[in-house]
Amino acid sequence: MSIAMGRTATYQILRDDGLSDGIAGQRFPSYDQAHAVLERYYGDLCCSDDREVYRIVEVNQDQA
């Protein structure tokens, strides 16, 4: 987990089209955990053009 200037970083998966589904919107304490979810998703869709496009973004939250 990244900590900089009183903030804790979490990572969220978003769909590039802005819609929400079972994967989009999930938050993780590390980039690697979020990446593992997407890796499993894309691995199940080997060679398919019919798939959603996701990205992982860093979300900073103030520490309580």
mmCIF file of the N, C-alpha and C atoms, coordinates in Angstrom:
data_MODEL
# 
_entry.id   MODEL 
# 
loop_
_atom_site.group_PDB 
_atom_site.id 
_atom_site.type_symbol 
_atom_site.label_atom_id 
_atom_site.label_alt_id 
_atom_site.label_comp_id 
_atom_site.label_asym_id 
_atom_site.label_entity_id 
_atom_site.label_seq_id 
_atom_site.pdbx_PDB_ins_code 
_atom_site.Cartn_x 
_atom_site.Cartn_y 
_atom_site.Cartn_z 
_atom_site.occupancy 
_atom_site.B_iso_or_equiv 
_atom_site.pdbx_formal_charge 
_atom_site.auth_seq_id 
_atom_site.auth_comp_id 
_atom_site.auth_asym_id 
_atom_site.auth_atom_id 
_atom_site.pdbx_PDB_model_num 
ATOM 1   N N  . MET A 1 1  ? 0.840   -1.164  0.000   1.00 0.00 ? 1  MET A N  1 
ATOM 2   C CA . MET A 1 1  ? 0.000   0.000   0.000   1.00 0.00 ? 1  MET A CA 1 
ATOM 3   C C  . MET A 1 1  ? 0.891   1.235   0.000   1.00 0.00 ? 1  MET A C  1 
ATOM 4   N N  . SER A 1 2  ? 0.584   2.191   -0.866  1.00 0.00 ? 2  SER A N  1 
ATOM 5   C CA . SER A 1 2  ? 1.350   3.423   -0.940  1.00 0.00 ? 2  SER A CA 1 
ATOM 6   C C  . SER A 1 2  ? 0.837   4.414   0.091   1.00 0.00 ? 2  SER A C  1 
ATOM 7   N N  . ILE A 1 3  ? 1.759   5.053   0.788   1.00 0.00 ? 3  ILE A N  1 
ATOM 8   C CA . ILE A 1 3  ? 1.369   6.101   1.721   1.00 0.00 ? 3  ILE A CA 1 
ATOM 9   C C  . ILE A 1 3  ? 2.230   7.320   1.410   1.00 0.00 ? 3  ILE A C  1 
ATOM 10  N N  . ALA A 1 4  ? 1.574   8.429   1.084   1.00 0.00 ? 4  ALA A N  1 
ATOM 11  C CA . ALA A 1 4  ? 2.295   9.656   0.786   1.00 0.00 ? 4  ALA A CA 1 
ATOM 12  C C  . ALA A 1 4  ? 1.501   10.832  1.298   1.00 0.00 ? 4  ALA A C  1 
ATOM 13  N N  . MET A 1 5  ? 2.135   11.645  2.108   1.00 0.00 ? 5  MET A N  1 
ATOM 14  C CA . MET A 1 5  ? 1.537   12.866  2.603   1.00 0.00 ? 5  MET A CA 1 
ATOM 15  C C  . MET A 1 5  ? 0.173   12.637  3.260   1.00 0.00 ? 5  MET A C  1 
ATOM 16  N N  . GLY A 1 6  ? 0.068   11.608  4.132   1.00 0.00 ? 6  GLY A N  1 
ATOM 17  C CA . GLY A 1 6  ? -1.156  11.368  4.886   1.00 0.00 ? 6  GLY A CA 1 
ATOM 18  C C  . GLY A 1 6  ? -2.270  10.700  4.101   1.00 0.00 ? 6  GLY A C  1 
ATOM 19  N N  . ARG A 1 7  ? -1.954  10.117  2.974   1.00 0.00 ? 7  ARG A N  1 
ATOM 20  C CA . ARG A 1 7  ? -2.983  9.467   2.162   1.00 0.00 ? 7  ARG A CA 1 
ATOM 21  C C  . ARG A 1 7  ? -2.640  7.996   1.975   1.00 0.00 ? 7  ARG A C  1 
ATOM 22  N N  . THR A 1 8  ? -3.668  7.181   1.878   1.00 0.00 ? 8  THR A N  1 
ATOM 23  C CA . THR A 1 8  ? -3.498  5.767   1.598   1.00 0.00 ? 8  THR A CA 1 
ATOM 24  C C  . THR A 1 8  ? -4.025  5.501   0.197   1.00 0.00 ? 8  THR A C  1 
ATOM 25  N N  . ALA A 1 9  ? -3.233  4.869   -0.623  1.00 0.00 ? 9  ALA A N  1 
ATOM 26  C CA . ALA A 1 9  ? -3.646  4.578   -1.992  1.00 0.00 ? 9  ALA A CA 1 
ATOM 27  C C  . ALA A 1 9  ? -4.391  3.257   -2.035  1.00 0.00 ? 9  ALA A C  1 
ATOM 28  N N  . THR A 1 10 ? -5.497  3.253   -2.744  1.00 0.00 ? 10 THR A N  1 
ATOM 29  C CA . THR A 1 10 ? -6.183  2.027   -3.106  1.00 0.00 ? 10 THR A CA 1 
ATOM 30  C C  . THR A 1 10 ? -6.317  2.042   -4.619  1.00 0.00 ? 10 THR A C  1 
ATOM 31  N N  . TYR A 1 11 ? -6.669  0.921   -5.173  1.00 0.00 ? 11 TYR A N  1 
ATOM 32  C CA . TYR A 1 11 ? -6.737  0.785   -6.622  1.00 0.00 ? 11 TYR A CA 1 
ATOM 33  C C  . TYR A 1 11 ? -8.120  0.282   -7.000  1.00 0.00 ? 11 TYR A C  1 
ATOM 34  N N  . GLN A 1 12 ? -8.690  0.908   -8.025  1.00 0.00 ? 12 GLN A N  1 
ATOM 35  C CA . GLN A 1 12 ? -10.039 0.574   -8.456  1.00 0.00 ? 12 GLN A CA 1 
ATOM 36  C C  . GLN A 1 12 ? -10.018 0.170   -9.922  1.00 0.00 ? 12 GLN A C  1 
ATOM 37  N N  . ILE A 1 13 ? -10.823 -0.833  -10.247 1.00 0.00 ? 13 ILE A N  1 
ATOM 38  C CA . ILE A 1 13 ? -10.979 -1.260  -11.626 1.00 0.00 ? 13 ILE A CA 1 
ATOM 39  C C  . ILE A 1 13 ? -12.154 -0.493  -12.225 1.00 0.00 ? 13 ILE A C  1 
ATOM 40  N N  . LEU A 1 14 ? -11.921 0.106   -13.394 1.00 0.00 ? 14 LEU A N  1 
ATOM 41  C CA . LEU A 1 14 ? -12.966 0.826   -14.109 1.00 0.00 ? 14 LEU A CA 1 
ATOM 42  C C  . LEU A 1 14 ? -13.076 0.292   -15.533 1.00 0.00 ? 14 LEU A C  1 
ATOM 43  N N  . ARG A 1 15 ? -14.289 0.340   -16.068 1.00 0.00 ? 15 ARG A N  1 
ATOM 44  C CA . ARG A 1 15 ? -14.479 0.003   -17.478 1.00 0.00 ? 15 ARG A CA 1 
ATOM 45  C C  . ARG A 1 15 ? -14.232 1.253   -18.304 1.00 0.00 ? 15 ARG A C  1 
ATOM 46  N N  . ASP A 1 16 ? -13.621 1.088   -19.465 1.00 0.00 ? 16 ASP A N  1 
ATOM 47  C CA . ASP A 1 16 ? -13.335 2.235   -20.319 1.00 0.00 ? 16 ASP A CA 1 
ATOM 48  C C  . ASP A 1 16 ? -14.598 2.885   -20.869 1.00 0.00 ? 16 ASP A C  1 
ATOM 49  N N  . ASP A 1 17 ? -15.706 2.143   -20.966 1.00 0.00 ? 17 ASP A N  1 
ATOM 50  C CA . ASP A 1 17 ? -16.954 2.723   -21.469 1.00 0.00 ? 17 ASP A CA 1 
ATOM 51  C C  . ASP A 1 17 ? -17.769 3.386   -20.359 1.00 0.00 ? 17 ASP A C  1 
ATOM 52  N N  . GLY A 1 18 ? -17.261 3.356   -19.118 1.00 0.00 ? 18 GLY A N  1 
ATOM 53  C CA . GLY A 1 18 ? -17.915 4.030   -18.005 1.00 0.00 ? 18 GLY A CA 1 
ATOM 54  C C  . GLY A 1 18 ? -19.045 3.255   -17.353 1.00 0.00 ? 18 GLY A C  1 
ATOM 55  N N  . LEU A 1 19 ? -19.395 2.096   -17.867 1.00 0.00 ? 19 LEU A N  1 
ATOM 56  C CA . LEU A 1 19 ? -20.465 1.291   -17.286 1.00 0.00 ? 19 LEU A CA 1 
ATOM 57  C C  . LEU A 1 19 ? -19.945 0.513   -16.084 1.00 0.00 ? 19 LEU A C  1 
ATOM 58  N N  . SER A 1 20 ? -20.874 -0.030  -15.315 1.00 0.00 ? 20 SER A N  1 
ATOM 59  C CA . SER A 1 20 ? -20.518 -0.806  -14.138 1.00 0.00 ? 20 SER A CA 1 
ATOM 60  C C  . SER A 1 20 ? -20.939 -2.254  -14.342 1.00 0.00 ? 20 SER A C  1 
ATOM 61  N N  . ASP A 1 21 ? -20.197 -3.164  -13.763 1.00 0.00 ? 21 ASP A N  1 
ATOM 62  C CA . ASP A 1 21 ? -20.531 -4.585  -13.813 1.00 0.00 ? 21 ASP A CA 1 
ATOM 63  C C  . ASP A 1 21 ? -19.905 -5.267  -12.604 1.00 0.00 ? 21 ASP A C  1 
ATOM 64  N N  . GLY A 1 22 ? -19.798 -6.574  -12.632 1.00 0.00 ? 22 GLY A N  1 
ATOM 65  C CA . GLY A 1 22 ? -19.278 -7.324  -11.498 1.00 0.00 ? 22 GLY A CA 1 
ATOM 66  C C  . GLY A 1 22 ? -17.807 -7.081  -11.206 1.00 0.00 ? 22 GLY A C  1 
ATOM 67  N N  . ILE A 1 23 ? -17.072 -6.580  -12.184 1.00 0.00 ? 23 ILE A N  1 
ATOM 68  C CA . ILE A 1 23 ? -15.646 -6.311  -11.992 1.00 0.00 ? 23 ILE A CA 1 
ATOM 69  C C  . ILE A 1 23 ? -15.413 -4.822  -11.752 1.00 0.00 ? 23 ILE A C  1 
ATOM 70  N N  . ALA A 1 24 ? -16.035 -3.990  -12.571 1.00 0.00 ? 24 ALA A N  1 
ATOM 71  C CA . ALA A 1 24 ? -15.843 -2.534  -12.463 1.00 0.00 ? 24 ALA A CA 1 
ATOM 72  C C  . ALA A 1 24 ? -16.364 -2.021  -11.126 1.00 0.00 ? 24 ALA A C  1 
ATOM 73  N N  . GLY A 1 25 ? -15.589 -1.169  -10.506 1.00 0.00 ? 25 GLY A N  1 
ATOM 74  C CA . GLY A 1 25 ? -15.970 -0.587  -9.221  1.00 0.00 ? 25 GLY A CA 1 
ATOM 75  C C  . GLY A 1 25 ? -15.304 -1.252  -8.033  1.00 0.00 ? 25 GLY A C  1 
ATOM 76  N N  . GLN A 1 26 ? -14.772 -2.447  -8.223  1.00 0.00 ? 26 GLN A N  1 
ATOM 77  C CA . GLN A 1 26 ? -14.091 -3.117  -7.118  1.00 0.00 ? 26 GLN A CA 1 
ATOM 78  C C  . GLN A 1 26 ? -12.833 -2.340  -6.741  1.00 0.00 ? 26 GLN A C  1 
ATOM 79  N N  . ARG A 1 27 ? -12.552 -2.295  -5.440  1.00 0.00 ? 27 ARG A N  1 
ATOM 80  C CA . ARG A 1 27 ? -11.354 -1.632  -4.936  1.00 0.00 ? 27 ARG A CA 1 
ATOM 81  C C  . ARG A 1 27 ? -10.454 -2.642  -4.248  1.00 0.00 ? 27 ARG A C  1 
ATOM 82  N N  . PHE A 1 28 ? -9.151  -2.393  -4.343  1.00 0.00 ? 28 PHE A N  1 
ATOM 83  C CA . PHE A 1 28 ? -8.145  -3.303  -3.810  1.00 0.00 ? 28 PHE A CA 1 
ATOM 84  C C  . PHE A 1 28 ? -7.058  -2.508  -3.090  1.00 0.00 ? 28 PHE A C  1 
ATOM 85  N N  . PRO A 1 29 ? -6.447  -3.101  -2.077  1.00 0.00 ? 29 PRO A N  1 
ATOM 86  C CA . PRO A 1 29 ? -5.385  -2.403  -1.361  1.00 0.00 ? 29 PRO A CA 1 
ATOM 87  C C  . PRO A 1 29 ? -4.063  -2.351  -2.124  1.00 0.00 ? 29 PRO A C  1 
ATOM 88  N N  . SER A 1 30 ? -3.933  -3.132  -3.206  1.00 0.00 ? 30 SER A N  1 
ATOM 89  C CA . SER A 1 30 ? -2.704  -3.093  -3.992  1.00 0.00 ? 30 SER A CA 1 
ATOM 90  C C  . SER A 1 30 ? -3.031  -3.232  -5.480  1.00 0.00 ? 30 SER A C  1 
ATOM 91  N N  . TYR A 1 31 ? -2.141  -2.681  -6.287  1.00 0.00 ? 31 TYR A N  1 
ATOM 92  C CA . TYR A 1 31 ? -2.275  -2.794  -7.740  1.00 0.00 ? 31 TYR A CA 1 
ATOM 93  C C  . TYR A 1 31 ? -2.234  -4.267  -8.156  1.00 0.00 ? 31 TYR A C  1 
ATOM 94  N N  . ASP A 1 32 ? -1.349  -5.028  -7.529  1.00 0.00 ? 32 ASP A N  1 
ATOM 95  C CA . ASP A 1 32 ? -1.193  -6.439  -7.893  1.00 0.00 ? 32 ASP A CA 1 
ATOM 96  C C  . ASP A 1 32 ? -2.476  -7.236  -7.699  1.00 0.00 ? 32 ASP A C  1 
ATOM 97  N N  . GLN A 1 33 ? -3.229  -6.942  -6.649  1.00 0.00 ? 33 GLN A N  1 
ATOM 98  C CA . GLN A 1 33 ? -4.492  -7.651  -6.419  1.00 0.00 ? 33 GLN A CA 1 
ATOM 99  C C  . GLN A 1 33 ? -5.508  -7.310  -7.500  1.00 0.00 ? 33 GLN A C  1 
ATOM 100 N N  . ALA A 1 34 ? -5.590  -6.038  -7.869  1.00 0.00 ? 34 ALA A N  1 
ATOM 101 C CA . ALA A 1 34 ? -6.499  -5.629  -8.936  1.00 0.00 ? 34 ALA A CA 1 
ATOM 102 C C  . ALA A 1 34 ? -6.083  -6.266  -10.260 1.00 0.00 ? 34 ALA A C  1 
ATOM 103 N N  . HIS A 1 35 ? -4.796  -6.279  -10.513 1.00 0.00 ? 35 HIS A N  1 
ATOM 104 C CA . HIS A 1 35 ? -4.279  -6.862  -11.752 1.00 0.00 ? 35 HIS A CA 1 
ATOM 105 C C  . HIS A 1 35 ? -4.588  -8.352  -11.838 1.00 0.00 ? 35 HIS A C  1 
ATOM 106 N N  . ALA A 1 36 ? -4.512  -9.063  -10.725 1.00 0.00 ? 36 ALA A N  1 
ATOM 107 C CA . ALA A 1 36 ? -4.800  -10.498 -10.708 1.00 0.00 ? 36 ALA A CA 1 
ATOM 108 C C  . ALA A 1 36 ? -6.246  -10.773 -11.125 1.00 0.00 ? 36 ALA A C  1 
ATOM 109 N N  . VAL A 1 37 ? -7.177  -9.908  -10.694 1.00 0.00 ? 37 VAL A N  1 
ATOM 110 C CA . VAL A 1 37 ? -8.587  -10.078 -11.083 1.00 0.00 ? 37 VAL A CA 1 
ATOM 111 C C  . VAL A 1 37 ? -8.728  -9.915  -12.595 1.00 0.00 ? 37 VAL A C  1 
ATOM 112 N N  . LEU A 1 38 ? -8.097  -8.885  -13.151 1.00 0.00 ? 38 LEU A N  1 
ATOM 113 C CA . LEU A 1 38 ? -8.188  -8.672  -14.600 1.00 0.00 ? 38 LEU A CA 1 
ATOM 114 C C  . LEU A 1 38 ? -7.461  -9.759  -15.380 1.00 0.00 ? 38 LEU A C  1 
ATOM 115 N N  . GLU A 1 39 ? -6.379  -10.237 -14.835 1.00 0.00 ? 39 GLU A N  1 
ATOM 116 C CA . GLU A 1 39 ? -5.638  -11.311 -15.500 1.00 0.00 ? 39 GLU A CA 1 
ATOM 117 C C  . GLU A 1 39 ? -6.504  -12.571 -15.624 1.00 0.00 ? 39 GLU A C  1 
ATOM 118 N N  . ARG A 1 40 ? -7.250  -12.899 -14.554 1.00 0.00 ? 40 ARG A N  1 
ATOM 119 C CA . ARG A 1 40 ? -8.155  -14.050 -14.613 1.00 0.00 ? 40 ARG A CA 1 
ATOM 120 C C  . ARG A 1 40 ? -9.282  -13.805 -15.617 1.00 0.00 ? 40 ARG A C  1 
ATOM 121 N N  . TYR A 1 41 ? -9.823  -12.589 -15.638 1.00 0.00 ? 41 TYR A N  1 
ATOM 122 C CA . TYR A 1 41 ? -10.906 -12.256 -16.568 1.00 0.00 ? 41 TYR A CA 1 
ATOM 123 C C  . TYR A 1 41 ? -10.435 -12.391 -18.012 1.00 0.00 ? 41 TYR A C  1 
ATOM 124 N N  . TYR A 1 42 ? -9.336  -11.756 -18.358 1.00 0.00 ? 42 TYR A N  1 
ATOM 125 C CA . TYR A 1 42 ? -8.847  -11.805 -19.732 1.00 0.00 ? 42 TYR A CA 1 
ATOM 126 C C  . TYR A 1 42 ? -8.350  -13.196 -20.106 1.00 0.00 ? 42 TYR A C  1 
ATOM 127 N N  . GLY A 1 43 ? -7.830  -13.955 -19.154 1.00 0.00 ? 43 GLY A N  1 
ATOM 128 C CA . GLY A 1 43 ? -7.379  -15.314 -19.430 1.00 0.00 ? 43 GLY A CA 1 
ATOM 129 C C  . GLY A 1 43 ? -8.524  -16.223 -19.823 1.00 0.00 ? 43 GLY A C  1 
ATOM 130 N N  . ASP A 1 44 ? -9.716  -15.980 -19.263 1.00 0.00 ? 44 ASP A N  1 
ATOM 131 C CA . ASP A 1 44 ? -10.884 -16.779 -19.606 1.00 0.00 ? 44 ASP A CA 1 
ATOM 132 C C  . ASP A 1 44 ? -11.440 -16.448 -20.978 1.00 0.00 ? 44 ASP A C  1 
ATOM 133 N N  . LEU A 1 45 ? -11.007 -15.338 -21.567 1.00 0.00 ? 45 LEU A N  1 
ATOM 134 C CA . LEU A 1 45 ? -11.537 -14.897 -22.857 1.00 0.00 ? 45 LEU A CA 1 
ATOM 135 C C  . LEU A 1 45 ? -10.497 -14.982 -23.962 1.00 0.00 ? 45 LEU A C  1 
ATOM 136 N N  . CYS A 1 46 ? -9.626  -15.932 -23.867 1.00 0.00 ? 46 CYS A N  1 
ATOM 137 C CA . CYS A 1 46 ? -8.526  -16.074 -24.811 1.00 0.00 ? 46 CYS A CA 1 
ATOM 138 C C  . CYS A 1 46 ? -8.970  -15.847 -26.262 1.00 0.00 ? 46 CYS A C  1 
ATOM 139 N N  . CYS A 1 47 ? -8.300  -14.927 -26.903 1.00 0.00 ? 47 CYS A N  1 
ATOM 140 C CA . CYS A 1 47 ? -8.459  -14.663 -28.331 1.00 0.00 ? 47 CYS A CA 1 
ATOM 141 C C  . CYS A 1 47 ? -9.848  -14.164 -28.719 1.00 0.00 ? 47 CYS A C  1 
ATOM 142 N N  . SER A 1 48 ? -10.606 -13.628 -27.815 1.00 0.00 ? 48 SER A N  1 
ATOM 143 C CA . SER A 1 48 ? -11.938 -13.128 -28.109 1.00 0.00 ? 48 SER A CA 1 
ATOM 144 C C  . SER A 1 48 ? -11.904 -11.620 -28.315 1.00 0.00 ? 48 SER A C  1 
ATOM 145 N N  . ASP A 1 49 ? -12.564 -11.154 -29.372 1.00 0.00 ? 49 ASP A N  1 
ATOM 146 C CA . ASP A 1 49 ? -12.680 -9.711  -29.611 1.00 0.00 ? 49 ASP A CA 1 
ATOM 147 C C  . ASP A 1 49 ? -13.871 -9.139  -28.857 1.00 0.00 ? 49 ASP A C  1 
ATOM 148 N N  . ASP A 1 50 ? -14.738 -10.003 -28.363 1.00 0.00 ? 50 ASP A N  1 
ATOM 149 C CA . ASP A 1 50 ? -15.953 -9.578  -27.676 1.00 0.00 ? 50 ASP A CA 1 
ATOM 150 C C  . ASP A 1 50 ? -15.715 -9.551  -26.172 1.00 0.00 ? 50 ASP A C  1 
ATOM 151 N N  . ARG A 1 51 ? -15.038 -8.505  -25.713 1.00 0.00 ? 51 ARG A N  1 
ATOM 152 C CA . ARG A 1 51 ? -14.738 -8.380  -24.284 1.00 0.00 ? 51 ARG A CA 1 
ATOM 153 C C  . ARG A 1 51 ? -14.716 -6.901  -23.899 1.00 0.00 ? 51 ARG A C  1 
ATOM 154 N N  . GLU A 1 52 ? -14.924 -6.673  -22.648 1.00 0.00 ? 52 GLU A N  1 
ATOM 155 C CA . GLU A 1 52 ? -14.880 -5.314  -22.123 1.00 0.00 ? 52 GLU A CA 1 
ATOM 156 C C  . GLU A 1 52 ? -13.421 -4.907  -21.917 1.00 0.00 ? 52 GLU A C  1 
ATOM 157 N N  . VAL A 1 53 ? -13.189 -3.616  -21.912 1.00 0.00 ? 53 VAL A N  1 
ATOM 158 C CA . VAL A 1 53 ? -11.841 -3.106  -21.675 1.00 0.00 ? 53 VAL A CA 1 
ATOM 159 C C  . VAL A 1 53 ? -11.849 -2.419  -20.314 1.00 0.00 ? 53 VAL A C  1 
ATOM 160 N N  . TYR A 1 54 ? -10.934 -2.855  -19.452 1.00 0.00 ? 54 TYR A N  1 
ATOM 161 C CA . TYR A 1 54 ? -10.826 -2.332  -18.095 1.00 0.00 ? 54 TYR A CA 1 
ATOM 162 C C  . TYR A 1 54 ? -9.485  -1.646  -17.901 1.00 0.00 ? 54 TYR A C  1 
ATOM 163 N N  . ARG A 1 55 ? -9.446  -0.795  -16.891 1.00 0.00 ? 55 ARG A N  1 
ATOM 164 C CA . ARG A 1 55 ? -8.185  -0.186  -16.481 1.00 0.00 ? 55 ARG A CA 1 
ATOM 165 C C  . ARG A 1 55 ? -8.162  -0.110  -14.960 1.00 0.00 ? 55 ARG A C  1 
ATOM 166 N N  . ILE A 1 56 ? -6.985  -0.001  -14.422 1.00 0.00 ? 56 ILE A N  1 
ATOM 167 C CA . ILE A 1 56 ? -6.810  0.117   -12.975 1.00 0.00 ? 56 ILE A CA 1 
ATOM 168 C C  . ILE A 1 56 ? -6.360  1.544   -12.692 1.00 0.00 ? 56 ILE A C  1 
ATOM 169 N N  . VAL A 1 57 ? -7.069  2.203   -11.783 1.00 0.00 ? 57 VAL A N  1 
ATOM 170 C CA . VAL A 1 57 ? -6.710  3.581   -11.418 1.00 0.00 ? 57 VAL A CA 1 
ATOM 171 C C  . VAL A 1 57 ? -6.404  3.649   -9.930  1.00 0.00 ? 57 VAL A C  1 
ATOM 172 N N  . GLU A 1 58 ? -5.492  4.527   -9.585  1.00 0.00 ? 58 GLU A N  1 
ATOM 173 C CA . GLU A 1 58 ? -5.164  4.751   -8.176  1.00 0.00 ? 58 GLU A CA 1 
ATOM 174 C C  . GLU A 1 58 ? -6.160  5.743   -7.595  1.00 0.00 ? 58 GLU A C  1 
ATOM 175 N N  . VAL A 1 59 ? -6.708  5.405   -6.432  1.00 0.00 ? 59 VAL A N  1 
ATOM 176 C CA . VAL A 1 59 ? -7.661  6.255   -5.743  1.00 0.00 ? 59 VAL A CA 1 
ATOM 177 C C  . VAL A 1 59 ? -7.084  6.580   -4.379  1.00 0.00 ? 59 VAL A C  1 
ATOM 178 N N  . ASN A 1 60 ? -6.828  7.833   -4.113  1.00 0.00 ? 60 ASN A N  1 
ATOM 179 C CA . ASN A 1 60 ? -6.270  8.246   -2.825  1.00 0.00 ? 60 ASN A CA 1 
ATOM 180 C C  . ASN A 1 60 ? -7.391  8.602   -1.870  1.00 0.00 ? 60 ASN A C  1 
ATOM 181 N N  . GLN A 1 61 ? -7.286  8.080   -0.665  1.00 0.00 ? 61 GLN A N  1 
ATOM 182 C CA . GLN A 1 61 ? -8.267  8.368   0.370   1.00 0.00 ? 61 GLN A CA 1 
ATOM 183 C C  . GLN A 1 61 ? -7.534  8.938   1.575   1.00 0.00 ? 61 GLN A C  1 
ATOM 184 N N  . ASP A 1 62 ? -8.085  9.986   2.151   1.00 0.00 ? 62 ASP A N  1 
ATOM 185 C CA . ASP A 1 62 ? -7.476  10.548  3.355   1.00 0.00 ? 62 ASP A CA 1 
ATOM 186 C C  . ASP A 1 62 ? -7.592  9.538   4.488   1.00 0.00 ? 62 ASP A C  1 
ATOM 187 N N  . GLN A 1 63 ? -6.524  9.426   5.269   1.00 0.00 ? 63 GLN A N  1 
ATOM 188 C CA . GLN A 1 63 ? -6.545  8.533   6.416   1.00 0.00 ? 63 GLN A CA 1 
ATOM 189 C C  . GLN A 1 63 ? -7.390  9.150   7.514   1.00 0.00 ? 63 GLN A C  1 
ATOM 190 N N  . ALA A 1 64 ? -8.136  8.290   8.190   1.00 0.00 ? 64 ALA A N  1 
ATOM 191 C CA . ALA A 1 64 ? -8.994  8.781   9.291   1.00 0.00 ? 64 ALA A CA 1 
ATOM 192 C C  . ALA A 1 64 ? -8.195  8.896   10.557  1.00 0.00 ? 64 ALA A C  1 
# 
